[in-house]
Amino acid sequence: MSLEPLLAAPPVIQLHAFAAIAAFGLGLVQFAAPKGTLPHRSTGWLWVVLMTTVAVSSFWIHTIRTFGDFSVIHLLSILVLVVLPGTVLAAHRHQVPKHANGMKKLFIGALVIAGIFTFLPGRIMHEVVFGQTDSR
């Protein structure tokens, strides 16, 4: 395991990856910690900023091109940017089940499922975790 492939990547990919990694770790903390507390709300706002960073930065990453410069993953970024404000608003309105459900879906869809695809051969995170793929 080596961070060298990620550190050699363009800055937008580094920003995207480190924000996603931080959001994943912080999301796990949020799920385990007591809800409705000041730390939960503060950490939640940081998570929202990180997820916004992940989604917005993706629009400058064009390593997979399905539709011109964009791919299907960019549709997920749009979805995150649409759903995230609604889940925050639900918390503000004390609609706890709606808030919790939305945040869980964002975490699983945008971080866990999308994150799994970053470990496929040929992707930077595959190289980070498994090393350079031998092309012989």
Secondary structure, 3 states (H helix, E strand, C coil): CCCHHHHCCCHHHHHHHHHHHHHHHHHHHHHHCCCCCHHHHHHHHHHHHHHHHHHHHHHHCCCCCCECCECHHHHHHHHHHHHHHHHHHHHHCCCHHHHHHHHHHHHHHHHHHHHHHCCCCCCHHHHHHHCCCCCC
